[in-house]
Amino acid sequence: MTIIMLFLAVPSVVLALQLPNPLGNTTTVPSLIGKVMKGFLGILGAVALLEVVLGANSWLTAGGNEEKITKGKERIKWAIVGLVVIFLAYLFLNFVFGVLQKRAT
């Protein structure tokens, strides 16, 4: 009886919530691809910031060990290069998909 009630209750709760579309008003393929790519770049940016923090942690906990200090500095340097590349990719994609959306309308 409990299983039957679950199958009857769960769909009605889901229908009552009327969850909004997480992608917003995405009506064209370029806008959908643009939103997915921007989300992916956001995740990559978070990973790059994590790498900066881990590099700083390695540097700060080196205890005078020159090899660990060098590894920490290199990690920070390449993470910042990654952030710059991610930012430029975001700007490029924003420009390209903006042009494509203007042509689609």
Stockholm file with secondary structure:
# STOCKHOLM 1.0

chainA/1-105         MTIIMLFLAVPSVVLALQLPNPLGNTTTVPSLIGKVMKGFLGILGAVALLEVVLGANSWLTAGGNEEKITKGKERIKWAIVGLVVIFLAYLFLNFVFGVLQKRAT
#=GR chainA/1-105 SS CHHHHHHHHHHHHHHHHCCCCTTCSCCSHHHHHHHHHHHHHHHHHHHHHHHHHHHHHHHHTSTTCHHHHHHHHHHHHHHHHHHHHHHHHHHHHHHHHHHHHHHHC
#=GC SS_cons         CHHHHHHHHHHHHHHHHCCCCTTCSCCSHHHHHHHHHHHHHHHHHHHHHHHHHHHHHHHHTSTTCHHHHHHHHHHHHHHHHHHHHHHHHHHHHHHHHHHHHHHHC
//
